[in-house]
Amino acid sequence: MALAPLATLADLTARGLTVDASETGIVGVYLDVASAAVREAAGTPISRTTSTLSLEGPTGQWLTLPGPPIASVASVAIDGRPVTDWRLRSERLWRAAGWSGWEPSEVEVTQTHGLVDVPVDIVDLVCRMTAAALVAYRSEDGGEGLAADREVTSERLGDWSVTYGSDGRITEMELTPFWRERLLARFGGSVVALRSR
């Protein structure tokens, strides 16, 4: 099941962006894409969801779970064998017998995690990315405004000339290194395999 976008049409409207009824479909696409980019940079779904993930079993007794905050854990299996002798403490699972023996193991965990309410700065970031994409969409007939972002780096007036440059981004949906670092530092999740339900 796909996750809901981190921001909504109502959030865009609250920020002063007027969306024509004919644009609601494309705005929905931009909200989804911007949300996916933010989640990818954060390494976690951010919003509350239930996920089944596969992790390499550590040799010790503690298994750190990605995607904090962890609300609950429904099931745990080691190499396909269900186990119940674990405890959830501080975003980690503790098990007296440890998570692997002499050989590496795969631990499958079904957990409910993430935030109930998306933080306002994340909502604002997704709205700004969506608004930028909508401006590009509106700038040219036929969607030509969605082509790779180019900025004017120099102009000359006599015998007019213009030079275009780029900040390295191809679209408005690419996050800057600053935002990538900020999201990773804040959420710091990394999941080997993730299936949201």
MINU-825395 format. One record per residue (C-alpha): residue in one letter; x negated, y, z. Coordinates in Angstrom, 1 decimal, always signed. Last residue first. Layout:
<sites>
+-----+--------+--------+--------+
: res :   east :  north :     up :
+-----+--------+--------+--------+
:   a :      X :      Y :      Z :
...
+-----+--------+--------+--------+
</sites>
This chain:
<sites>
+-----+--------+--------+--------+
: res :   east :  north :     up :
+-----+--------+--------+--------+
:   r :   -1.1 :   -2.5 :   +4.7 :
:   s :   -4.5 :   -1.0 :   +4.1 :
:   r :   -7.2 :   -3.3 :   +2.8 :
:   l :  -10.8 :   -2.4 :   +3.6 :
:   a :  -14.1 :   -4.2 :   +2.8 :
:   v :  -17.5 :   -3.1 :   +4.1 :
:   v :  -16.1 :   -0.1 :   +6.0 :
:   s :  -18.1 :   +3.0 :   +6.9 :
:   g :  -16.8 :   +5.6 :   +9.2 :
:   g :  -18.6 :   +8.7 :  +10.3 :
:   f :  -15.5 :  +10.8 :  +11.0 :
:   r :  -17.1 :  +14.2 :  +12.0 :
:   a :  -20.6 :  +13.6 :  +10.6 :
:   l :  -19.3 :  +12.1 :   +7.4 :
:   l :  -16.8 :  +14.9 :   +6.9 :
:   r :  -19.4 :  +17.7 :   +7.6 :
:   e :  -22.0 :  +16.0 :   +5.3 :
:   r :  -19.6 :  +15.7 :   +2.5 :
:   w :  -18.3 :  +19.2 :   +3.0 :
:   f :  -21.8 :  +20.7 :   +2.8 :
:   p :  -22.8 :  +18.5 :   -0.1 :
:   t :  -19.9 :  +20.0 :   -2.1 :
:   l :  -16.8 :  +17.9 :   -2.6 :
:   e :  -15.8 :  +16.9 :   -6.1 :
:   m :  -12.1 :  +17.3 :   -6.8 :
:   e :  -12.5 :  +20.7 :   -8.4 :
:   t :  -14.1 :  +18.9 :  -11.3 :
:   i :  -17.5 :  +18.2 :  -12.9 :
:   r :  -19.5 :  +19.6 :  -10.1 :
:   g :  -23.2 :  +20.4 :  -10.7 :
:   d :  -23.0 :  +24.1 :   -9.9 :
:   s :  -22.7 :  +24.8 :  -13.6 :
:   g :  -24.1 :  +27.3 :  -15.9 :
:   y :  -22.8 :  +29.3 :  -18.9 :
:   t :  -24.7 :  +32.0 :  -20.7 :
:   v :  -22.9 :  +34.8 :  -22.6 :
:   s :  -23.9 :  +37.1 :  -25.4 :
:   w :  -22.5 :  +40.3 :  -26.9 :
:   d :  -24.5 :  +42.0 :  -29.5 :
:   g :  -25.0 :  +44.8 :  -26.9 :
:   l :  -23.0 :  +43.6 :  -23.8 :
:   r :  -25.1 :  +40.9 :  -22.2 :
:   e :  -23.8 :  +38.2 :  -19.9 :
:   s :  -25.3 :  +35.9 :  -17.4 :
:   t :  -24.4 :  +32.9 :  -15.2 :
:   v :  -20.8 :  +32.5 :  -16.4 :
:   e :  -19.3 :  +29.4 :  -14.7 :
:   r :  -18.5 :  +26.1 :  -16.3 :
:   d :  -16.2 :  +23.4 :  -14.7 :
:   a :  -15.9 :  +20.3 :  -16.9 :
:   a :  -12.5 :  +20.2 :  -18.7 :
:   l :   -9.3 :  +20.7 :  -16.8 :
:   g :   -8.6 :  +24.0 :  -18.4 :
:   e :   -8.0 :  +22.1 :  -21.7 :
:   g :   -4.8 :  +20.7 :  -20.2 :
:   g :   -2.8 :  +21.3 :  -23.4 :
:   d :   -2.4 :  +25.0 :  -22.8 :
:   e :   -5.2 :  +26.6 :  -20.8 :
:   s :   -5.5 :  +28.2 :  -17.4 :
:   r :   -2.6 :  +26.4 :  -15.8 :
:   y :   -4.5 :  +23.1 :  -15.3 :
:   a :   -7.5 :  +25.0 :  -14.0 :
:   v :   -5.3 :  +26.9 :  -11.5 :
:   l :   -3.7 :  +23.6 :  -10.5 :
:   a :   -7.1 :  +22.0 :   -9.9 :
:   a :   -8.1 :  +24.9 :   -7.7 :
:   a :   -4.8 :  +24.7 :   -5.8 :
:   t :   -5.4 :  +20.9 :   -5.2 :
:   m :   -8.9 :  +21.5 :   -3.9 :
:   r :   -7.6 :  +24.3 :   -1.7 :
:   c :   -4.7 :  +22.2 :   -0.4 :
:   v :   -7.0 :  +19.2 :   +0.4 :
:   l :   -9.3 :  +21.5 :   +2.3 :
:   d :   -6.4 :  +23.1 :   +4.2 :
:   v :   -5.0 :  +19.7 :   +5.3 :
:   i :   -8.5 :  +18.8 :   +6.4 :
:   d :   -8.8 :  +22.0 :   +8.4 :
:   v :   -5.3 :  +21.4 :   +9.9 :
:   p :   -6.3 :  +18.0 :  +11.3 :
:   v :   -4.1 :  +15.2 :  +10.0 :
:   d :   -1.6 :  +14.1 :  +12.7 :
:   v :   -1.4 :  +10.5 :  +13.9 :
:   l :   -5.2 :  +10.1 :  +13.5 :
:   g :   -6.8 :   +6.9 :  +12.4 :
:   h :   -6.6 :   +3.3 :  +13.4 :
:   t :   -4.4 :   +0.2 :  +13.5 :
:   q :   -6.6 :   -2.8 :  +13.3 :
:   t :   -6.8 :   -6.2 :  +11.5 :
:   v :  -10.4 :   -7.5 :  +12.0 :
:   e :  -12.3 :  -10.0 :   +9.9 :
:   v :  -15.7 :  -10.9 :  +11.2 :
:   e :  -18.2 :  -12.5 :   +8.8 :
:   s :  -21.1 :  -14.4 :  +10.3 :
:   p :  -24.8 :  -14.5 :   +9.9 :
:   e :  -26.5 :  -17.7 :  +11.1 :
:   w :  -28.0 :  -18.7 :  +14.5 :
:   g :  -24.9 :  -17.6 :  +16.3 :
:   s :  -22.7 :  -14.7 :  +15.4 :
:   w :  -20.2 :  -12.4 :  +17.2 :
:   g :  -21.1 :  -12.7 :  +20.8 :
:   a :  -19.9 :  -15.4 :  +23.3 :
:   a :  -18.8 :  -12.7 :  +25.8 :
:   r :  -16.8 :  -10.8 :  +23.2 :
:   w :  -16.6 :   -7.0 :  +23.2 :
:   l :  -14.8 :   -5.1 :  +20.4 :
:   r :  -15.7 :   -1.5 :  +20.0 :
:   e :  -13.9 :   +1.9 :  +19.5 :
:   s :  -14.4 :   +2.6 :  +23.3 :
:   r :  -13.3 :   -0.8 :  +24.6 :
:   l :  -11.2 :   -3.5 :  +22.8 :
:   r :  -11.6 :   -6.9 :  +24.5 :
:   w :  -12.3 :  -10.3 :  +22.9 :
:   d :  -11.5 :  -13.9 :  +23.6 :
:   t :   -8.7 :  -14.2 :  +21.0 :
:   v :  -10.5 :  -15.8 :  +18.1 :
:   p :   -9.0 :  -16.8 :  +14.7 :
:   r :  -11.4 :  -18.9 :  +12.5 :
:   g :  -12.0 :  -17.5 :   +9.0 :
:   d :  -15.7 :  -16.9 :   +9.5 :
:   i :  -14.9 :  -15.2 :  +12.7 :
:   a :  -11.3 :  -14.0 :  +13.0 :
:   v :   -9.8 :  -11.1 :  +14.9 :
:   s :   -6.1 :  -10.0 :  +15.1 :
:   a :   -3.9 :   -7.1 :  +16.1 :
:   v :   -6.4 :   -4.5 :  +17.2 :
:   s :   -5.0 :   -1.2 :  +18.6 :
:   a :   -5.3 :   +2.6 :  +18.4 :
:   i :   -8.9 :   +2.8 :  +17.0 :
:   p :   -9.9 :   +6.4 :  +16.6 :
:   p :  -11.9 :   +5.8 :  +14.6 :
:   g :  -12.4 :   +4.3 :  +11.2 :
:   p :  -15.2 :   +1.8 :  +11.8 :
:   l :  -15.2 :   -0.8 :  +14.6 :
:   t :  -18.4 :   -1.3 :  +16.6 :
:   l :  -18.9 :   -5.0 :  +17.5 :
:   w :  -20.4 :   -5.6 :  +20.9 :
:   q :  -21.6 :   -9.0 :  +22.3 :
:   g :  -24.9 :   -9.2 :  +20.4 :
:   t :  -25.9 :  -10.9 :  +17.2 :
:   p :  -23.8 :   -8.6 :  +15.0 :
:   g :  -21.0 :  -10.1 :  +12.9 :
:   e :  -20.9 :   -8.6 :   +9.4 :
:   l :  -17.7 :   -6.8 :   +8.9 :
:   s :  -14.5 :   -7.5 :   +7.0 :
:   l :  -11.5 :   -5.2 :   +7.2 :
:   t :   -7.8 :   -5.4 :   +7.5 :
:   s :   -6.2 :   -2.0 :   +7.8 :
:   t :   -3.3 :   -0.5 :   +9.6 :
:   t :   -2.9 :   +3.3 :   +9.1 :
:   r :   -3.0 :   +6.6 :  +10.9 :
:   s :   -4.6 :   +9.4 :   +8.8 :
:   i :   -8.4 :   +9.8 :   +8.5 :
:   p :   -8.6 :   +6.9 :   +5.9 :
:   t :  -12.4 :   +6.4 :   +6.7 :
:   g :  -15.7 :   +7.0 :   +5.1 :
:   a :  -15.3 :  +10.8 :   +5.4 :
:   a :  -16.6 :  +11.4 :   +1.9 :
:   e :  -14.2 :   +8.7 :   +0.5 :
:   r :  -11.3 :  +10.1 :   +2.6 :
:   v :  -11.9 :  +13.6 :   +1.2 :
:   a :  -12.1 :  +12.3 :   -2.4 :
:   a :   -9.0 :  +10.2 :   -2.0 :
:   s :   -7.1 :  +13.1 :   -0.5 :
:   a :   -8.1 :  +15.3 :   -3.4 :
:   v :   -6.9 :  +12.7 :   -5.9 :
:   d :   -3.6 :  +12.2 :   -4.2 :
:   l :   -2.9 :  +15.9 :   -3.8 :
:   y :   -3.9 :  +16.4 :   -7.5 :
:   v :   -1.4 :  +13.6 :   -8.6 :
:   g :   +1.4 :  +15.2 :   -6.5 :
:   v :   +0.6 :  +18.6 :   -8.1 :
:   i :   +0.9 :  +17.0 :  -11.5 :
:   g :   +4.4 :  +15.7 :  -10.7 :
:   t :   +5.5 :  +18.9 :   -8.9 :
:   e :   +4.6 :  +21.0 :  -11.9 :
:   s :   +8.0 :  +21.2 :  -13.7 :
:   a :   +9.6 :  +22.4 :  -10.4 :
:   d :   +7.2 :  +25.4 :  -10.4 :
:   v :   +4.7 :  +25.5 :   -7.6 :
:   t :   +4.1 :  +28.8 :   -5.8 :
:   l :   +1.0 :  +28.8 :   -3.6 :
:   g :   +1.4 :  +30.9 :   -0.5 :
:   r :   -0.4 :  +28.7 :   +2.0 :
:   a :   +2.9 :  +27.4 :   +3.4 :
:   t :   +3.8 :  +26.4 :   -0.2 :
:   l :   +0.7 :  +24.2 :   -0.4 :
:   d :   +1.5 :  +22.6 :   +2.9 :
:   a :   +5.1 :  +22.0 :   +1.7 :
:   l :   +3.7 :  +20.2 :   -1.4 :
:   t :   +1.9 :  +17.9 :   +1.0 :
:   a :   -1.5 :  +17.3 :   +2.5 :
:   l :   -3.5 :  +14.2 :   +3.5 :
:   p :   -1.8 :  +12.3 :   +0.8 :
:   a :   +0.1 :   +9.2 :   +1.8 :
:   l :   -1.9 :   +6.0 :   +1.8 :
:   a :   -1.4 :   +3.4 :   -0.9 :
:   m :   +0.0 :   +0.0 :   +0.0 :
+-----+--------+--------+--------+
</sites>
